[in-house]
Amino acid sequence: MFVDKAKIYVKGGDGGNGIVAFRREKYVPDGGPSGGDGGDGGNVIFEVDPGLKSLVDFKYNVHIKAERGAHGEGSKKHGRSGKDRIVRVPPGTVVKDAQTEKNICDLVFDGDQYTVAKGGRGGRGNARFATANNKAPKFSEEGKLGEEQWLILELKVIAEVGLIGFPNVGKSTLLSRVSKAEPKVADYHFTTINPNLGVVDLDEGKRFIVADIPGLIEGAHKGKGLGDRFLKHIERTKILVHVLDISGVEGRDPIEDFYAINEELVGYNQTVANKPQIIAANKVDLGEVAHNNLEGLKEQLKSDSNFSDIKIFPISAVTGEGLENLLYFVADKIEELPDIEPEESEYEKEEENLITEQEADEVLYTLDKDGTTKESIKTIRIEKQNDLFIVKNYELEDIVQRVDVFTKEGQEYFQEKADQLELEKTLRKYGIKEGDTVKIGDFEFIYQE
């Protein structure tokens, strides 16, 4: 089964919890804090496997999760980090955010990797919070939750050459003739309903991949037939070989067919329409009508400034006539053209402004695509809704999520950080008064002077 689109859910492993523990050893009175840190959660990582040709595995495996980190233990023993989940994908897989439909990454080359869901950082044990003023802290941090999101996967096949043309003009026969591919070939339309790939090997080490693109008919770019589903597979190609039935045995006009297919390319994507084209005038072995149609096609394109430079190769996919000239010309043309670059991530520019872990202080543990920038780590933003004051600050939100602020020591730790960030001073600027409600993340409290 060929599947070129899938929707999946991915989740990084949650970080393990830090614990509260104290040394309890014989002859060691008043042992200090010894709670270990939790382990980091595992990441979900996509990796290109050139042996895969379809996204069919994701039809049955929709939910993908990495392992969570183990909890800390006493004697300052840290929890084991969760194992990464390596997910194999075929070359040409484009990963998109299902909610925004923005490109996250484009995985093209063998071994390419991208972390699509980062694991949460493990929480710190109480041994980490010992200070000169508090030598026996009785609180720890919970592990941070792993990233989670729904993704759209789209497969765009990797091939230097795309075979385009109406159904039943001989594309599949041509592919089977010039490569070891074995596409389904029959004398009826829409024999090919999935893209077929074949490798062409020539002398002098010349080698290229050809994709037979199915379903191109008039209205394809609007969804008629199968075209809108498969037109995307042309985007990766360097060059298009436009196969025309020059014989006219089915009553088709090769000139009309040529213009009709090009209109579909323009309707789909101007970049695709501008790709270099070569015409393979197929079925030239079927008599005088074929030769007359060939001459008519040459004259028409010669007079059309938009297509006057297109090379036309008369061929017969059945007998092999003209194929050698066509293939060597295509191979030389491919070498002249630049490689197709992977699609740019639409998050890359956003991530340029995100902080690194080294730049953040000890509370900030993970790099998220949530607008956490260098400017916002220490900045407090207040949203006022009547007598409710919503505080936006990464550090404080992280603390209330991971530290039990309902304990005396948890409250003291939170208050210490709030004082460092001048939270109360900022709230007063916004006109807070006694009895108003302050909300930080999911934590709410009543303000008292």
C-alpha positions as CSV (number, residue, x, y, z in Angstrom):
1,M,0.0,0.0,0.0
2,F,1.3,3.4,-0.9
3,V,0.6,6.1,1.6
4,D,2.0,9.6,1.1
5,K,0.2,11.5,3.9
6,A,-0.4,10.8,7.5
7,K,-1.5,12.6,10.7
8,I,0.3,11.4,13.9
9,Y,0.7,12.4,17.5
10,V,4.2,12.6,19.1
11,K,5.2,13.1,22.7
12,G,8.6,13.3,24.3
13,G,9.1,11.5,27.5
14,D,8.3,13.3,30.8
15,G,11.2,14.1,33.0
16,G,11.5,12.0,36.2
17,N,10.8,13.7,39.5
18,G,13.5,14.8,41.9
19,I,13.0,13.5,45.4
20,V,13.3,14.7,49.0
21,A,15.7,12.5,51.0
22,F,18.2,12.8,53.8
23,R,21.3,10.8,54.7
24,R,20.4,8.2,57.3
25,E,23.7,6.5,58.1
26,K,25.1,5.1,61.4
27,Y,27.5,7.4,63.0
28,V,26.4,10.3,60.7
29,P,24.1,12.5,62.8
30,D,22.1,15.2,61.2
31,G,22.8,13.9,57.7
32,G,22.2,16.5,55.0
33,P,19.9,16.4,52.0
34,S,20.5,13.6,49.6
35,G,17.6,13.6,47.2
36,G,18.7,12.8,43.6
37,D,17.5,14.3,40.4
38,G,15.1,12.7,38.0
39,G,16.3,11.6,34.6
40,D,15.5,13.5,31.4
41,G,12.7,12.2,29.2
42,G,13.6,10.7,25.9
43,N,13.2,12.5,22.6
44,V,11.1,11.5,19.6
45,I,13.5,11.6,16.6
46,F,12.7,11.1,12.9
47,E,15.5,9.6,10.8
48,V,15.6,9.0,7.1
49,D,15.7,5.3,6.0
50,P,16.4,5.0,2.3
51,G,14.8,1.6,2.3
52,L,11.3,3.0,3.0
53,K,9.1,4.2,0.1
54,S,5.8,5.0,1.8
55,L,4.3,6.4,5.0
56,V,2.1,3.2,5.4
57,D,3.6,2.4,8.8
58,F,1.9,5.6,10.2
59,K,-1.5,4.4,9.1
60,Y,-1.4,1.9,11.9
61,N,1.0,3.6,14.3
62,V,-0.6,7.0,15.0
63,H,0.6,7.6,18.6
64,I,4.3,7.7,19.1
65,K,5.8,8.3,22.6
66,A,9.4,8.3,24.0
67,E,10.3,6.8,27.4
68,R,10.0,8.9,30.5
69,G,12.9,9.5,32.8
70,A,13.2,7.6,36.0
71,H,12.7,9.3,39.4
72,G,15.6,10.3,41.5
73,E,16.6,8.2,44.6
74,G,18.3,8.8,48.0
75,S,22.0,9.1,48.4
76,K,22.0,11.6,45.5
77,K,21.3,8.9,43.0
78,H,20.0,10.4,39.8
79,G,17.3,8.7,37.8
80,R,18.1,7.1,34.4
81,S,17.2,9.1,31.4
82,G,14.5,7.8,29.1
83,K,15.4,6.2,25.8
84,D,15.0,8.2,22.6
85,R,12.3,6.9,20.2
86,I,13.9,6.7,16.8
87,V,11.2,6.7,14.1
88,R,12.2,5.7,10.5
89,V,10.7,7.8,7.7
90,P,11.3,7.6,3.9
91,P,13.4,10.2,2.1
92,G,11.4,13.1,1.0
93,T,9.2,13.3,4.2
94,V,8.0,16.8,5.0
95,V,6.9,17.3,8.6
96,K,4.3,20.0,9.3
97,D,2.6,21.3,12.5
98,A,-0.9,20.0,12.2
99,Q,-2.4,23.1,13.8
100,T,-0.5,25.8,11.9
101,E,0.4,23.8,8.8
102,K,3.9,25.4,9.0
103,N,6.8,23.3,7.8
104,I,8.9,22.0,10.7
105,C,11.5,20.0,8.7
106,D,12.2,18.4,5.4
107,L,14.0,15.0,5.7
108,V,15.7,14.2,2.4
109,F,19.1,12.5,2.7
110,D,20.0,9.1,4.2
111,G,20.6,9.5,7.9
112,D,19.0,12.9,8.2
113,Q,17.5,13.4,11.7
114,Y,15.2,15.8,13.4
115,T,13.9,15.9,16.9
116,V,10.1,16.4,16.6
117,A,9.3,16.2,20.4
118,K,11.9,16.9,23.0
119,G,11.8,15.1,26.3
120,G,11.2,17.0,29.5
121,R,14.1,17.8,31.8
122,G,14.3,15.8,35.0
123,G,13.4,17.6,38.2
124,R,16.0,18.4,40.8
125,G,16.2,16.6,44.1
126,N,16.4,18.5,47.4
127,A,20.2,18.1,47.5
128,R,20.3,20.7,44.7
129,F,18.5,23.4,46.8
130,A,20.7,23.4,49.8
131,T,22.1,26.9,50.6
132,A,23.8,28.6,53.5
133,N,20.5,29.8,54.7
134,N,18.6,26.5,54.2
135,K,20.9,23.6,54.7
136,A,18.1,21.0,54.8
137,P,15.5,21.9,52.1
138,K,12.4,19.7,52.2
139,F,11.2,20.3,48.7
140,S,12.2,19.1,45.2
141,E,11.1,19.6,41.6
142,E,8.8,17.4,39.5
143,G,10.1,16.5,36.1
144,K,9.1,18.7,33.2
145,L,6.5,17.3,30.8
146,G,7.8,16.3,27.4
147,E,6.8,18.2,24.3
148,E,3.7,16.9,22.5
149,Q,2.0,17.8,19.3
150,W,0.0,16.5,16.3
151,L,2.0,16.4,13.0
152,I,1.2,16.1,9.4
153,L,3.6,14.0,7.4
154,E,3.7,14.4,3.6
155,L,5.9,12.3,1.3
156,K,7.3,14.0,-1.8
157,V,9.3,11.4,-3.7
158,I,13.0,12.0,-4.4
159,A,13.7,11.8,-8.2
160,E,15.7,13.8,-10.6
161,V,13.2,13.2,-13.5
162,G,9.5,13.3,-13.5
163,L,7.5,11.6,-16.2
164,I,4.3,13.6,-16.9
165,G,1.5,13.3,-19.4
166,F,-2.1,12.1,-19.8
167,P,-3.0,8.5,-18.8
168,N,-2.2,5.7,-21.2
169,V,0.4,7.7,-23.3
170,G,3.1,5.1,-22.3
171,K,4.8,6.6,-19.2
172,S,4.8,3.3,-17.3
173,T,6.0,1.4,-20.4
174,L,8.8,3.9,-20.8
175,L,9.8,3.5,-17.1
176,S,9.8,-0.3,-17.3
177,R,11.9,-0.1,-20.5
178,V,14.6,2.2,-19.2
179,S,14.9,0.9,-15.6
180,K,14.3,-2.2,-13.5
181,A,11.0,-0.8,-12.2
182,E,7.9,-3.0,-12.8
183,P,4.9,-0.7,-12.9
184,K,1.5,-2.1,-13.8
185,V,1.0,-1.7,-17.5
186,A,-2.3,-2.2,-19.3
187,D,-4.4,-0.8,-22.1
188,Y,-6.7,1.4,-20.1
189,H,-6.6,4.7,-18.3
190,F,-5.4,5.1,-14.7
191,T,-3.5,1.9,-14.7
192,T,-0.9,3.8,-12.6
193,I,-2.5,5.1,-9.4
194,N,0.7,5.5,-7.3
195,P,4.0,7.1,-8.2
196,N,6.5,4.5,-9.5
197,L,10.3,5.0,-9.2
198,G,13.0,3.5,-11.4
199,V,16.7,3.9,-11.6
200,V,18.3,4.5,-15.0
201,D,21.9,3.3,-15.3
202,L,23.9,4.4,-18.3
203,D,27.6,4.1,-19.4
204,E,30.3,6.3,-17.8
205,G,28.6,6.0,-14.4
206,K,25.7,8.2,-15.4
207,R,22.7,7.3,-13.1
208,F,19.4,9.0,-12.2
209,I,16.1,8.3,-10.7
210,V,12.8,8.6,-12.7
211,A,9.4,9.0,-11.2
212,D,6.2,8.1,-13.1
213,I,3.6,10.6,-11.9
214,P,0.1,9.2,-12.3
215,G,-3.3,10.9,-12.7
216,L,-2.6,14.0,-14.7
217,I,-5.7,15.0,-16.6
218,E,-7.4,18.4,-17.2
219,G,-8.6,19.8,-13.9
220,A,-6.0,17.8,-11.9
221,H,-4.8,20.8,-10.0
222,K,-8.3,21.3,-8.8
223,G,-8.6,17.7,-7.6
224,K,-10.1,16.1,-10.7
225,G,-8.9,12.5,-11.1
226,L,-5.8,11.8,-8.9
227,G,-3.8,14.8,-9.9
228,D,-3.9,17.1,-6.9
229,R,-2.8,14.2,-4.7
230,F,0.3,13.4,-6.8
231,L,1.3,16.7,-8.4
232,K,3.3,17.4,-5.3
233,H,5.7,14.6,-6.2
234,I,6.9,16.7,-9.2
235,E,8.2,19.4,-6.8
236,R,11.4,17.5,-6.1
237,T,12.4,16.8,-9.7
238,K,15.0,18.7,-11.6
239,I,13.5,18.1,-15.0
240,L,10.2,16.9,-16.5
241,V,10.0,14.5,-19.4
242,H,6.6,15.2,-21.0
243,V,5.4,12.0,-22.7
244,L,3.0,12.6,-25.6
245,D,1.1,10.0,-27.6
246,I,2.2,11.1,-31.0
247,S,0.3,8.4,-32.8
248,G,-3.2,9.8,-32.3
249,V,-4.7,6.2,-32.3
250,E,-7.0,7.1,-29.4
251,G,-8.2,10.3,-31.2
252,R,-6.0,12.5,-29.0
253,D,-4.3,15.6,-30.3
254,P,-0.7,15.7,-29.0
255,I,-0.5,19.5,-29.4
256,E,-3.7,20.0,-27.3
257,D,-2.5,17.5,-24.8
258,F,0.8,19.3,-24.4
259,Y,-0.8,22.6,-23.7
260,A,-3.5,21.1,-21.4
261,I,-0.9,19.5,-19.2
262,N,1.2,22.7,-19.0
263,E,-2.0,24.6,-17.9
264,E,-2.3,22.1,-15.1
265,L,1.2,22.7,-14.0
266,V,0.7,26.5,-14.0
267,G,-2.5,26.0,-12.0
268,Y,-0.8,23.9,-9.4
269,N,2.5,25.8,-8.9
270,Q,4.4,28.3,-11.0
271,T,7.7,26.9,-9.8
272,V,6.8,23.5,-11.1
273,A,5.5,24.9,-14.3
274,N,8.9,26.6,-14.8
275,K,10.9,23.4,-14.5
276,P,12.9,22.4,-17.7
277,Q,10.8,20.1,-20.0
278,I,11.8,17.6,-22.6
279,I,9.2,16.0,-24.9
280,A,9.2,12.3,-25.4
281,A,7.0,11.9,-28.5
282,N,6.0,8.3,-27.9
283,K,4.5,5.6,-30.3
284,V,6.4,7.0,-33.2
285,D,6.5,3.5,-34.6
286,L,2.7,3.5,-35.3
287,G,2.7,4.7,-38.9
288,E,2.6,7.8,-41.0
289,V,0.0,9.6,-38.8
290,A,2.5,9.6,-36.0
291,H,5.2,11.2,-38.2
292,N,2.8,13.8,-39.4
293,N,1.7,14.6,-35.9
294,L,5.4,14.9,-34.9
295,E,6.1,17.4,-37.6
296,G,3.0,19.4,-36.6
297,L,4.1,19.5,-33.0
298,K,7.6,20.7,-34.0
299,E,6.2,23.5,-36.1
300,Q,3.7,24.6,-33.4
301,L,6.3,24.8,-30.6
302,K,8.8,26.5,-32.9
303,S,6.3,29.3,-33.4
304,D,5.5,29.6,-29.6
305,S,8.1,31.7,-27.9
306,N,7.3,30.1,-24.5
307,F,8.2,26.6,-25.7
308,S,10.4,27.1,-28.7
309,D,13.5,25.9,-26.9
310,I,12.0,22.5,-25.8
311,K,13.8,19.5,-27.2
312,I,11.6,16.9,-28.8
313,F,12.7,13.2,-29.0
314,P,10.7,10.8,-31.1
315,I,10.7,7.5,-29.3
316,S,9.0,4.1,-29.0
317,A,8.8,2.8,-25.5
318,V,7.8,-0.6,-26.9
319,T,10.6,-1.0,-29.5
320,G,13.2,1.1,-27.8
321,E,13.6,3.4,-30.8
322,G,15.1,6.8,-29.8
323,L,15.5,5.9,-26.1
324,E,19.3,6.1,-26.0
325,N,19.4,9.7,-27.3
326,L,16.7,10.7,-24.9
327,L,18.3,9.2,-21.8
328,Y,21.8,10.6,-22.5
329,F,20.4,14.0,-23.1
330,V,18.4,13.8,-19.9
331,A,21.5,12.7,-18.0
332,D,23.6,15.5,-19.3
333,K,20.9,18.1,-18.5
334,I,20.6,16.8,-14.9
335,E,24.3,17.4,-14.4
336,E,23.9,21.1,-15.5
337,L,21.0,21.8,-13.1
338,P,21.4,22.7,-9.4
339,D,20.3,20.3,-6.8
340,I,16.8,20.8,-5.3
341,E,17.2,22.2,-1.8
342,P,15.1,20.8,1.1
343,E,12.1,22.9,2.0
344,E,13.0,25.5,4.6
345,S,11.6,25.2,8.1
346,E,9.2,28.0,8.9
347,Y,10.3,27.8,12.5
348,E,14.0,28.3,11.8
349,K,13.9,32.1,11.9
350,E,11.8,32.0,15.0
351,E,14.3,29.7,16.7
352,E,17.2,32.1,16.0
353,N,15.8,34.3,18.8
354,L,15.2,31.5,21.3
355,I,17.7,31.2,24.2
356,T,20.0,28.3,24.6
357,E,20.2,26.3,27.8
358,Q,23.7,27.8,28.5
359,E,22.3,31.3,28.3
360,A,19.4,30.5,30.6
361,D,19.7,30.3,34.3
362,E,19.3,27.1,36.3
363,V,15.5,27.2,36.2
364,L,15.1,27.2,32.5
365,Y,15.7,23.6,31.3
366,T,14.3,23.2,27.8
367,L,14.1,25.1,24.6
368,D,10.5,25.4,23.4
369,K,8.8,26.8,20.3
370,D,6.5,28.8,22.6
371,G,7.8,32.3,22.1
372,T,10.4,32.0,24.9
373,T,13.0,34.5,23.7
374,K,16.1,36.0,25.3
375,E,14.1,39.1,26.2
376,S,11.3,37.3,27.9
377,I,13.2,35.1,30.3
378,K,13.6,37.8,32.9
379,T,10.7,40.0,31.7
380,I,7.4,39.9,33.5
381,R,4.3,40.6,31.5
382,I,1.0,41.4,33.2
383,E,-2.4,40.9,31.7
384,K,-5.1,42.6,33.7
385,Q,-8.7,41.4,33.6
386,N,-10.7,43.4,36.2
387,D,-9.4,42.2,39.6
388,L,-7.4,39.3,38.0
389,F,-3.7,39.8,37.3
390,I,-2.2,37.2,35.0
391,V,1.5,37.0,35.3
392,K,3.5,35.8,32.2
393,N,7.1,34.8,33.1
394,Y,8.9,31.7,32.2
395,E,10.8,31.2,35.4
396,L,7.8,31.7,37.7
397,E,5.5,29.6,35.5
398,D,8.2,26.8,35.6
399,I,8.4,26.9,39.4
400,V,4.7,26.7,40.1
401,Q,4.4,23.8,37.7
402,R,7.2,21.8,39.2
403,V,7.6,22.8,42.8
404,D,5.0,22.2,45.5
405,V,4.4,25.8,46.4
406,F,1.8,24.8,49.0
407,T,4.6,23.7,51.4
408,K,6.3,26.3,53.6
409,E,9.7,25.8,51.9
410,G,8.2,25.7,48.4
411,Q,6.5,29.0,49.1
412,E,9.8,30.5,50.4
413,Y,11.6,29.3,47.3
414,F,8.9,30.8,45.0
415,Q,9.0,34.1,47.0
416,E,12.8,34.3,46.7
417,K,12.5,34.1,42.9
418,A,9.6,36.5,42.8
419,D,11.6,39.0,44.8
420,Q,14.6,38.7,42.5
421,L,12.3,39.4,39.5
422,E,10.6,42.3,41.3
423,L,7.2,40.8,40.8
424,E,5.4,42.8,43.5
425,K,6.9,46.1,42.2
426,T,5.6,45.2,38.7
427,L,2.1,44.3,40.0
428,R,1.9,47.6,41.9
429,K,2.7,49.5,38.6
430,Y,-0.4,47.8,37.2
431,G,-2.5,49.0,40.1
432,I,-3.0,45.8,42.1
433,K,-4.6,46.1,45.5
434,E,-5.2,43.9,48.5
435,G,-7.7,41.2,47.7
436,D,-7.1,41.0,44.0
437,T,-6.2,37.6,42.4
438,V,-2.8,36.8,40.9
439,K,-2.6,33.9,38.5
440,I,0.7,32.3,37.4
441,G,0.2,29.3,35.1
442,D,-2.4,27.2,36.8
443,F,-1.6,28.6,40.3
444,E,-3.7,31.4,41.8
445,F,-3.4,33.3,45.0
446,I,-4.9,36.3,46.7
447,Y,-2.6,39.4,46.9
448,Q,-2.0,40.7,50.4
449,E,0.2,43.6,51.3
